[in-house]
Amino acid sequence: MNAPDTFTASSASRAKRLRDMLVSDQLEFLMEAHNGLSARIVREAGFKAIWGSGLAISAQFGVRDNNEASWTQVVDMLEFMADASDLPILLDGDTGYGNFNNMRRLVRKLEQRGIAGVCIEDKQFPKTNSFIGGERQPLAEMDEFCGKIKAGKDSQDDPDFSVVARVEALIAGWGMDEALKRAEAYRQAGADAILIHSKLSRPDEILTFAREWAGRGPLVIVPTKYYSTPTDVFRKAGISTVIWANHLVRGSASAMQSVAKEIHDSETLVNVEDRVASVDEIFRLQNADEYTEAERVYLTASQAPRAAVVLAASRGAGLESLTADKPKVMLPIAGKPLLRWMIDGFKKHGVNDITVVGGYRADAIDTAGIKLAINERHGETGELASLACAVDKLRDDTVISYGDLLFRSYIVRDLLDSEADFCVVVDSSATPAVGEDGAAAATPRDLAFCSSPDTRELFGQRAVLQRVAPSVNPIEPERVDGQWVGLLSVRGKGRERLQQMVAQLRLRKDFDKLDMPALLNALVAAGEQIEVLYVHGHWRNVNDLEDFRRAGDFAHAQTSFSSSGTGQGND
């Protein structure tokens, strides 16, 4: 007995795989694609074949779906789609782009480009989309259309190449009897399958046709209008193949409209960057083998290996009701742990070597994709002691972070782009202030005093950190330039000097109680130039229950906050 066939790119041609789907006793599905990128997305989603939609391909060209794009332009686009995905493609070939002779040439050109089949409809050339005044559209003469089918079948070299005949009689208002008559004639002319189309919001016509058709050949449907019909109804009706005909182009259009409007209205990218695919994801979808070389040219900051240390040893004062069985860093924020938001933010910019310093309930920390260091004395020590658990192992440029942060991804990107040995992120919107009612607003922690303020008019100005303090001296008040958000980058020779400074501070009797601002102040006192990267919101920390609630909103919606608390999302 022969082993059962398995249909993969290596064991069967694309045409053979499509043919097997059409004649399968299981309901099969084709998903619309309109260019190389969407073809690759269809493959990654798990579909077995692609519908080369005439509407979608016309739309991505920016023209109408009535043969305004020439058939050669369509075939050129199909070549990109075939290169981008190994899936079989069934082309929506409109009317065959002319008479029988055009059909013969079309089939030969499709086979040359590895296209698995073509679907042609019995309307007149040039065609108009079926849903635009469908009942007013004339149909082709049945005998002429049969001749076009025969011409296509006689022209194919691959015996598995499929010609699907699309019956438009129901759309055009010619009735069920005409639809069945035409379908049978097309089957006898050599069509490999019949596509029956309907514009009704219920599947009644389709189900009646399927019942009368009685399995004479493979039956294909496009449920664009009757989309709410349960799929099992199609299975029970004996449908062979369902085509999801235009949803990727429609989905991309609505997404592009939303993003374009947001950028136009806000005149900034910060509100959309975390809601769209990253540039790296586009590179991946492009299958760009030259990416490494392109990275050397365009992303020079990413050449050296980069690491991160996340200080996550605390339970979280003020969060005890939520952290009985987990550390603060594992609190769920909009569906995933706070730590995972941070890890994803780092990895998005090539920071893949991530060490998390745990302490309280370190056993509950998800270690996927990270290294875990333990501060065994977390209950009696501070932030600097936690850093000391990992600092001696630093070998690469490193970002050191508090373990309770959410941030827009551009903040990490800009921090990594800094060429300074030391760089800190300071939020210039978070300063001691008076509320609208005259009451003192909440005072952020880790106040930053810098060499110059963030005027925002002089974007890119260089400022250096002078000190970090918990509060302003009321006797001799100073200008506060913002709040250190808890992000410090160390690169080059700065890494060794950081290790030396931590070693020096270890000699102090109060070392166990020292925090990260103490380290920053010690570096400044030693003459280190700590560059300041100013931001204006777009981050949030989690210090108490109110912060926890707002963090969920921040992560979920990724929209700006206007509250006066720390980490507000001002533009």
C-alpha positions as CSV (number, residue, x, y, z in Angstrom):
1,M,0.0,0.0,0.0
2,N,1.3,3.4,-0.9
3,A,1.9,5.9,1.9
4,P,-0.6,8.7,2.1
5,D,0.3,11.9,0.3
6,T,1.6,14.9,2.3
7,F,1.3,18.2,0.6
8,T,4.2,20.5,1.4
9,A,6.2,22.9,-0.7
10,S,8.8,20.2,-1.2
11,S,6.5,17.2,-2.0
12,A,3.8,18.8,-4.2
13,S,3.6,21.7,-6.6
14,R,1.5,24.7,-5.7
15,A,-1.0,23.8,-8.4
16,K,-1.3,20.2,-7.0
17,R,-1.8,21.6,-3.5
18,L,-4.6,23.9,-4.7
19,R,-6.2,21.1,-6.7
20,D,-6.2,18.8,-3.7
21,M,-7.9,21.5,-1.6
22,L,-10.6,22.0,-4.2
23,V,-11.5,18.3,-4.3
24,S,-10.9,17.6,-0.6
25,D,-13.8,16.2,1.5
26,Q,-12.9,18.7,4.2
27,L,-14.0,22.3,4.0
28,E,-10.9,24.4,3.0
29,F,-10.2,28.1,3.3
30,L,-8.4,30.7,1.2
31,M,-7.4,34.1,2.6
32,E,-7.1,37.2,0.5
33,A,-3.7,38.8,-0.1
34,H,-2.8,41.7,-2.4
35,N,1.0,42.1,-2.3
36,G,4.1,40.3,-1.0
37,L,3.8,41.5,2.6
38,S,0.2,40.4,2.9
39,A,1.0,37.0,1.3
40,R,3.7,36.3,3.9
41,I,1.2,37.3,6.7
42,V,-1.4,34.9,5.3
43,R,1.2,32.1,5.3
44,E,2.3,32.9,8.9
45,A,-1.4,32.9,10.0
46,G,-1.6,29.3,9.0
47,F,-3.7,29.4,5.8
48,K,-2.9,26.8,3.2
49,A,-3.6,29.0,0.1
50,I,-4.1,32.6,-1.0
51,W,-6.9,34.3,-2.9
52,G,-5.4,36.9,-5.2
53,S,-8.3,39.3,-4.9
54,G,-9.0,41.5,-7.9
55,L,-10.6,44.1,-5.6
56,A,-7.7,44.1,-3.1
57,I,-5.0,44.2,-5.8
58,S,-6.8,47.1,-7.5
59,A,-7.2,48.9,-4.2
60,Q,-3.5,48.6,-3.3
61,F,-2.7,50.2,-6.7
62,G,-5.2,52.9,-5.8
63,V,-7.5,52.2,-8.8
64,R,-11.0,50.9,-9.3
65,D,-11.9,47.2,-9.6
66,N,-13.0,47.4,-13.3
67,N,-9.7,46.5,-15.1
68,E,-8.1,49.9,-14.6
69,A,-5.0,47.9,-13.5
70,S,-3.8,46.0,-16.6
71,W,-3.5,42.2,-16.4
72,T,0.3,42.5,-16.8
73,Q,0.4,44.8,-13.7
74,V,-1.6,42.2,-11.8
75,V,0.6,39.4,-12.9
76,D,3.7,41.4,-11.9
77,M,2.2,41.8,-8.4
78,L,1.5,38.1,-8.3
79,E,5.1,37.4,-8.9
80,F,6.0,39.3,-5.7
81,M,3.4,37.4,-3.8
82,A,4.6,34.0,-5.1
83,D,8.2,35.0,-4.1
84,A,7.1,36.0,-0.6
85,S,5.1,32.9,0.2
86,D,5.3,29.3,-0.9
87,L,1.5,29.0,-0.7
88,P,-0.6,28.2,-3.8
89,I,-2.4,31.3,-5.2
90,L,-5.7,31.3,-6.9
91,L,-6.0,34.5,-8.9
92,D,-9.2,36.4,-9.1
93,G,-8.8,36.8,-12.9
94,D,-11.9,38.9,-13.5
95,T,-13.3,38.0,-17.0
96,G,-10.0,36.6,-18.2
97,Y,-9.0,40.1,-19.3
98,G,-10.6,39.8,-22.8
99,N,-11.6,37.0,-25.1
100,F,-10.4,33.4,-25.4
101,N,-7.0,34.5,-26.8
102,N,-6.3,36.8,-23.8
103,M,-7.3,33.8,-21.5
104,R,-4.8,31.5,-23.2
105,R,-2.0,34.0,-22.8
106,L,-3.0,34.7,-19.1
107,V,-2.8,31.0,-18.2
108,R,0.6,30.6,-19.7
109,K,1.9,33.7,-17.9
110,L,0.4,32.6,-14.6
111,E,2.1,29.2,-14.9
112,Q,5.4,30.8,-15.6
113,R,5.2,32.6,-12.3
114,G,4.1,29.6,-10.3
115,I,0.5,30.6,-9.8
116,A,-1.7,27.6,-9.0
117,G,-5.0,28.6,-10.7
118,V,-7.3,31.3,-12.0
119,C,-10.9,32.1,-11.4
120,I,-12.8,33.9,-14.2
121,E,-16.4,35.3,-14.0
122,D,-19.1,35.2,-16.7
123,K,-19.4,39.0,-17.1
124,Q,-18.4,41.3,-19.9
125,F,-15.0,43.0,-20.3
126,P,-14.1,45.4,-18.8
127,K,-15.7,44.1,-15.6
128,T,-17.1,46.0,-12.6
129,N,-17.1,44.8,-9.1
130,S,-20.1,42.6,-8.5
131,F,-21.5,44.6,-5.6
132,I,-21.6,47.8,-7.6
133,G,-25.0,47.8,-9.3
134,G,-24.8,44.1,-9.7
135,E,-28.3,43.6,-11.2
136,R,-27.6,46.1,-13.9
137,Q,-24.5,44.3,-15.1
138,P,-24.9,42.2,-18.3
139,L,-23.5,38.7,-18.4
140,A,-21.3,37.1,-21.0
141,E,-22.9,34.8,-23.6
142,M,-22.8,31.3,-22.1
143,D,-21.2,29.6,-25.1
144,E,-18.6,32.3,-25.4
145,F,-17.6,31.8,-21.7
146,C,-17.5,28.1,-22.2
147,G,-15.0,28.7,-25.0
148,K,-12.9,30.8,-22.8
149,I,-12.8,28.0,-20.2
150,K,-11.8,25.5,-22.8
151,A,-9.1,27.8,-24.2
152,G,-7.6,28.2,-20.7
153,K,-7.6,24.4,-20.0
154,D,-6.1,23.7,-23.4
155,S,-3.3,26.2,-22.8
156,Q,-2.1,24.9,-19.4
157,D,1.1,22.9,-19.2
158,D,0.7,21.7,-15.6
159,P,-2.2,19.3,-15.5
160,D,-3.0,20.4,-11.9
161,F,-3.4,24.1,-12.8
162,S,-7.0,25.0,-11.9
163,V,-9.6,27.1,-13.8
164,V,-12.5,28.0,-11.6
165,A,-15.7,29.4,-13.2
166,R,-17.5,32.1,-11.3
167,V,-21.3,32.2,-11.9
168,E,-22.7,35.7,-11.6
169,A,-26.3,34.9,-12.4
170,L,-27.6,35.4,-8.8
171,I,-25.8,38.7,-8.4
172,A,-27.1,40.0,-11.7
173,G,-30.7,39.0,-10.9
174,W,-31.0,36.2,-13.6
175,G,-32.4,33.7,-11.1
176,M,-31.5,30.2,-9.8
177,D,-32.4,28.2,-12.9
178,E,-30.0,30.3,-15.0
179,A,-27.3,30.0,-12.4
180,L,-27.6,26.2,-12.3
181,K,-27.7,26.0,-16.1
182,R,-24.6,28.1,-16.5
183,A,-22.7,26.2,-13.8
184,E,-23.4,22.9,-15.5
185,A,-22.3,24.2,-18.8
186,Y,-19.1,25.5,-17.3
187,R,-18.4,22.2,-15.6
188,Q,-18.8,20.3,-18.9
189,A,-16.5,22.9,-20.6
190,G,-13.7,21.8,-18.2
191,A,-14.0,24.1,-15.2
192,D,-12.3,22.5,-12.2
193,A,-14.7,24.1,-9.7
194,I,-17.7,26.4,-9.7
195,L,-17.7,29.6,-7.6
196,I,-21.3,30.7,-6.9
197,H,-21.7,34.3,-5.8
198,S,-24.5,36.0,-3.9
199,K,-25.0,39.5,-2.6
200,L,-27.7,38.7,0.0
201,S,-27.0,39.0,3.7
202,R,-28.3,35.5,4.3
203,P,-27.0,32.3,2.6
204,D,-30.4,31.1,1.4
205,E,-29.5,31.4,-2.3
206,I,-26.1,29.7,-1.8
207,L,-27.6,26.8,0.2
208,T,-30.4,26.3,-2.4
209,F,-27.8,26.3,-5.2
210,A,-25.6,23.8,-3.3
211,R,-28.6,21.5,-2.7
212,E,-29.6,21.6,-6.4
213,W,-26.0,21.3,-7.5
214,A,-25.8,18.0,-5.6
215,G,-22.0,17.6,-5.6
216,R,-21.5,17.5,-9.3
217,G,-18.2,19.2,-8.8
218,P,-16.2,21.3,-6.2
219,L,-18.2,24.3,-5.1
220,V,-16.5,27.5,-3.9
221,I,-18.2,30.5,-2.1
222,V,-17.3,34.0,-1.0
223,P,-19.4,34.9,2.1
224,T,-18.5,38.6,2.1
225,K,-22.2,39.6,2.5
226,Y,-23.5,36.7,4.5
227,Y,-20.5,36.7,6.9
228,S,-22.5,36.0,10.0
229,T,-23.5,32.5,8.8
230,P,-21.9,29.8,11.0
231,T,-19.1,28.0,9.1
232,D,-20.6,24.6,10.0
233,V,-23.6,25.5,7.7
234,F,-21.2,25.5,4.8
235,R,-19.7,22.2,5.8
236,K,-23.1,20.6,6.0
237,A,-24.1,22.0,2.6
238,G,-21.1,20.3,0.9
239,I,-19.2,23.4,0.1
240,S,-15.6,22.7,-0.9
241,T,-13.8,26.0,-0.3
242,V,-14.5,29.3,1.4
243,I,-12.7,32.4,0.3
244,W,-12.2,35.2,2.8
245,A,-12.0,37.7,-0.1
246,N,-11.0,41.2,1.0
247,H,-10.4,41.4,4.7
248,L,-6.7,42.1,4.8
249,V,-6.9,45.1,2.5
250,R,-9.9,46.4,4.5
251,G,-8.1,45.9,7.8
252,S,-5.0,47.6,6.6
253,A,-7.0,50.5,5.2
254,S,-8.7,51.2,8.5
255,A,-5.4,50.9,10.4
256,M,-3.6,53.3,8.1
257,Q,-6.5,55.8,8.3
258,S,-6.4,55.7,12.1
259,V,-2.6,56.1,12.3
260,A,-2.5,58.8,9.6
261,K,-5.2,60.8,11.4
262,E,-3.5,60.5,14.8
263,I,-0.1,61.6,13.5
264,H,-1.7,64.5,11.6
265,D,-3.7,65.7,14.6
266,S,-1.0,65.3,17.3
267,E,2.0,66.2,15.1
268,T,4.0,63.5,16.9
269,L,4.8,59.8,16.6
270,V,4.8,59.0,20.3
271,N,1.1,58.1,20.5
272,V,1.3,55.5,17.7
273,E,4.8,54.0,17.8
274,D,3.9,51.3,20.3
275,R,0.6,50.5,18.5
276,V,2.1,49.7,15.1
277,A,4.5,47.0,13.9
278,S,8.1,47.8,14.7
279,V,10.6,48.4,11.9
280,D,12.3,45.2,12.9
281,E,9.1,43.3,12.4
282,I,8.8,44.7,8.9
283,F,12.4,43.7,8.2
284,R,11.5,40.2,9.4
285,L,8.4,40.0,7.2
286,Q,10.5,41.1,4.3
287,N,12.8,38.1,5.0
288,A,15.7,40.5,4.6
289,D,18.9,38.4,4.6
290,E,20.8,41.6,4.3
291,Y,19.4,42.9,7.6
292,T,22.7,42.6,9.5
293,E,24.5,44.7,6.9
294,A,21.6,47.2,6.9
295,E,21.8,47.4,10.6
296,R,25.5,48.3,10.4
297,V,24.6,51.2,8.0
298,Y,21.4,52.5,9.6
299,L,21.4,51.2,13.3
300,T,25.0,51.7,14.3
301,A,24.1,52.0,18.0
302,S,22.9,48.4,18.0
303,Q,26.2,46.8,16.9
304,A,27.6,46.2,20.3
305,P,25.9,43.6,22.5
306,R,23.6,45.3,24.9
307,A,22.3,44.2,28.3
308,A,19.9,45.3,31.0
309,V,19.7,44.9,34.8
310,V,16.2,45.2,36.3
311,L,16.1,45.8,40.1
312,A,13.1,43.8,41.2
313,A,13.7,42.6,44.8
314,S,10.9,44.4,46.6
315,R,7.4,43.3,47.5
316,G,6.1,46.8,47.0
317,A,5.1,49.0,49.9
318,G,1.5,49.9,49.6
319,L,0.8,46.9,47.4
320,E,0.7,44.2,50.1
321,S,-2.8,43.2,49.3
322,L,-1.7,42.2,45.8
323,T,1.7,40.8,46.5
324,A,1.1,38.0,49.0
325,D,2.3,35.4,46.6
326,K,4.4,37.4,44.1
327,P,6.8,40.3,43.9
328,K,5.7,43.6,42.6
329,V,7.4,43.0,39.3
330,M,5.0,40.1,38.6
331,L,1.8,42.1,39.1
332,P,-0.5,41.7,36.1
333,I,-0.8,44.8,34.0
334,A,-3.3,44.8,31.2
335,G,-3.0,41.0,30.7
336,K,0.6,40.3,31.3
337,P,3.1,40.8,34.2
338,L,4.8,44.1,34.7
339,L,8.2,42.4,34.1
340,R,7.1,41.1,30.7
341,W,6.2,44.6,29.6
342,M,9.7,45.7,30.5
343,I,11.4,42.7,28.9
344,D,9.4,43.2,25.7
345,G,10.3,46.9,25.7
346,F,14.0,46.1,26.0
347,K,14.0,43.2,23.4
348,K,12.3,45.4,20.9
349,H,15.5,47.4,20.7
350,G,18.0,44.5,20.7
351,V,18.6,44.3,24.5
352,N,18.4,40.6,24.8
353,D,20.8,39.9,27.8
354,I,18.5,40.8,30.7
355,T,19.3,40.1,34.3
356,V,16.6,40.5,36.9
357,V,17.6,40.9,40.5
358,G,14.9,39.3,42.6
359,G,14.4,39.1,46.3
360,Y,10.9,38.8,47.8
361,R,9.2,35.7,46.3
362,A,11.9,35.4,43.6
363,D,10.5,31.9,43.1
364,A,7.5,33.5,41.5
365,I,9.4,35.4,38.8
366,D,8.9,34.1,35.3
367,T,12.5,33.5,34.1
368,A,11.7,33.0,30.4
369,G,14.2,35.0,28.4
370,I,16.1,36.4,31.5
371,K,18.8,35.6,33.9
372,L,17.8,35.7,37.6
373,A,20.1,37.0,40.3
374,I,19.0,36.9,44.0
375,N,19.4,39.5,46.7
376,E,19.2,37.2,49.6
377,R,19.1,40.1,52.1
378,H,16.4,42.0,50.2
379,G,14.4,42.6,53.4
380,E,17.2,44.6,55.0
381,T,19.0,46.2,52.1
382,G,18.2,48.8,49.4
383,E,18.5,49.3,45.7
384,L,22.3,49.6,45.6
385,A,22.7,46.2,47.3
386,S,20.5,44.7,44.7
387,L,22.6,46.2,41.9
388,A,25.7,44.9,43.6
389,C,24.4,41.4,43.0
390,A,24.8,41.8,39.3
391,V,27.2,44.6,38.7
392,D,30.4,42.6,38.7
393,K,29.1,40.5,35.8
394,L,28.5,43.4,33.4
395,R,30.4,42.9,30.2
396,D,28.4,44.9,27.7
397,D,26.7,48.3,27.4
398,T,23.9,48.1,29.9
399,V,20.7,49.8,30.9
400,I,19.9,49.7,34.6
401,S,16.3,50.0,35.5
402,Y,13.9,50.1,38.4
403,G,11.6,47.1,38.3
404,D,8.3,49.0,38.4
405,L,8.4,50.9,35.1
406,L,6.2,51.1,32.1
407,F,7.5,53.3,29.2
408,R,7.0,54.2,25.6
409,S,9.6,52.3,23.6
410,Y,11.2,55.4,22.1
411,I,12.6,56.2,25.6
412,V,14.7,53.1,25.6
413,R,15.7,53.6,22.0
414,D,16.9,57.2,22.6
415,L,18.7,56.1,25.8
416,L,20.6,53.4,23.8
417,D,21.4,55.9,21.1
418,S,23.3,58.1,23.6
419,E,27.1,57.9,23.2
420,A,27.8,59.1,26.7
421,D,29.4,56.8,29.2
422,F,26.5,57.5,31.5
423,C,23.1,58.8,30.6
424,V,19.9,59.1,32.7
425,V,16.3,59.7,31.7
426,V,14.7,62.7,33.3
427,D,11.0,63.6,33.0
428,S,10.8,67.4,32.8
429,S,7.0,67.3,33.3
430,A,7.3,65.8,36.7
431,T,8.3,68.6,39.1
432,P,6.9,69.9,42.4
433,A,3.8,71.9,41.5
434,V,0.7,73.5,42.9
435,G,-2.6,72.1,41.7
436,E,-5.4,74.1,40.1
437,D,-7.2,74.4,43.5
438,G,-4.1,75.9,45.1
439,A,-3.1,72.8,47.0
440,A,0.3,71.3,46.7
441,A,0.4,68.6,44.1
442,A,2.0,65.2,44.8
443,T,5.8,65.5,44.9
444,P,7.6,63.0,42.7
445,R,10.6,61.0,44.1
446,D,14.1,61.3,42.8
447,L,14.1,65.0,41.9
448,A,16.7,65.8,39.3
449,F,18.8,69.0,39.3
450,C,20.6,69.5,36.0
451,S,23.0,71.9,34.3
452,S,20.1,73.3,32.2
453,P,16.4,72.9,32.1
454,D,14.4,71.2,29.4
455,T,13.1,74.2,27.4
456,R,11.6,71.9,24.7
457,E,12.3,74.5,22.1
458,L,16.0,73.5,22.0
459,F,15.5,69.8,21.3
460,G,18.7,67.9,21.5
461,Q,20.5,70.4,23.9
462,R,23.1,68.8,26.1
463,A,22.5,68.8,29.8
464,V,24.3,66.9,32.6
465,L,23.1,65.7,35.9
466,Q,24.2,67.7,39.0
467,R,22.4,65.7,41.7
468,V,19.3,63.7,42.6
469,A,17.5,64.5,45.8
470,P,14.2,63.3,47.5
471,S,12.9,66.8,48.0
472,V,13.6,70.5,47.5
473,N,15.3,72.4,50.3
474,P,12.6,74.8,51.6
475,I,15.1,77.3,53.0
476,E,17.2,77.6,49.8
477,P,14.8,76.4,47.0
478,E,16.4,75.5,43.7
479,R,15.1,75.0,40.2
480,V,14.0,71.4,39.8
481,D,14.5,70.2,36.3
482,G,12.4,67.0,36.6
483,Q,12.3,63.5,38.0
484,W,14.8,60.8,37.3
485,V,12.5,58.0,36.1
486,G,14.8,55.1,37.1
487,L,16.6,54.4,33.9
488,L,20.4,54.7,33.6
489,S,22.6,53.6,30.7
490,V,26.2,52.7,31.1
491,R,28.5,52.1,28.1
492,G,32.2,51.8,27.2
493,K,34.6,52.7,29.9
494,G,31.8,53.9,32.1
495,R,30.9,50.3,32.9
496,E,34.3,49.7,34.6
497,R,34.0,53.0,36.5
498,L,30.5,52.1,37.7
499,Q,31.8,48.8,39.0
500,Q,34.6,50.6,40.8
501,M,32.2,53.1,42.4
502,V,29.9,50.3,43.7
503,A,33.0,48.7,45.2
504,Q,33.9,51.9,46.9
505,L,30.4,52.5,48.3
506,R,30.4,48.9,49.7
507,L,33.0,50.1,52.2
508,R,30.5,52.5,53.7
509,K,28.8,51.5,56.9
510,D,25.4,52.6,55.5
511,F,25.8,50.7,52.2
512,D,22.9,48.4,52.9
513,K,20.5,51.4,53.0
514,L,21.9,53.2,49.9
515,D,19.6,53.7,46.9
516,M,20.3,54.4,43.2
517,P,20.3,58.2,43.6
518,A,23.2,57.7,46.1
519,L,25.1,56.0,43.3
520,L,24.4,58.8,40.8
521,N,25.4,61.5,43.3
522,A,28.6,59.6,44.1
523,L,29.4,59.4,40.3
524,V,28.8,63.1,39.9
525,A,31.0,63.9,42.9
526,A,33.7,61.8,41.4
527,G,33.7,64.0,38.3
528,E,31.6,61.8,36.0
529,Q,29.6,63.6,33.3
530,I,26.1,62.0,33.4
531,E,24.2,63.1,30.3
532,V,20.5,63.9,30.7
533,L,17.9,62.6,28.3
534,Y,14.8,64.7,28.8
535,V,11.4,63.2,28.2
536,H,8.0,64.8,28.9
537,G,5.9,62.0,30.3
538,H,5.2,58.8,28.4
539,W,6.2,56.5,31.3
540,R,4.6,55.3,34.6
541,N,5.8,53.6,37.7
542,V,3.8,51.4,40.1
543,N,4.2,52.5,43.7
544,D,0.7,52.1,45.1
545,L,-2.8,50.9,44.3
546,E,-3.6,54.0,42.3
547,D,-0.4,53.7,40.3
548,F,-1.4,50.1,39.6
549,R,-4.7,51.1,38.2
550,R,-3.3,53.8,36.1
551,A,-0.5,51.5,34.9
552,G,-3.2,49.2,33.5
553,D,-4.7,52.1,31.6
554,F,-1.3,53.2,30.3
555,A,-0.3,49.7,29.1
556,H,-3.7,48.9,27.6
557,A,-4.5,52.0,25.7
558,Q,-1.0,53.5,25.3
559,T,-2.5,57.0,25.3
560,S,-1.4,60.1,27.2
561,F,-2.2,60.8,30.8
562,S,-2.8,64.4,32.0
563,S,-2.7,63.7,35.8
564,S,-0.2,65.6,38.0
565,G,1.3,62.4,39.5
566,T,4.6,60.9,38.5
567,G,5.0,59.4,35.1
568,Q,2.3,61.4,33.4
569,G,2.0,61.0,29.7
570,N,2.2,64.5,28.5
571,D,3.2,65.2,24.9
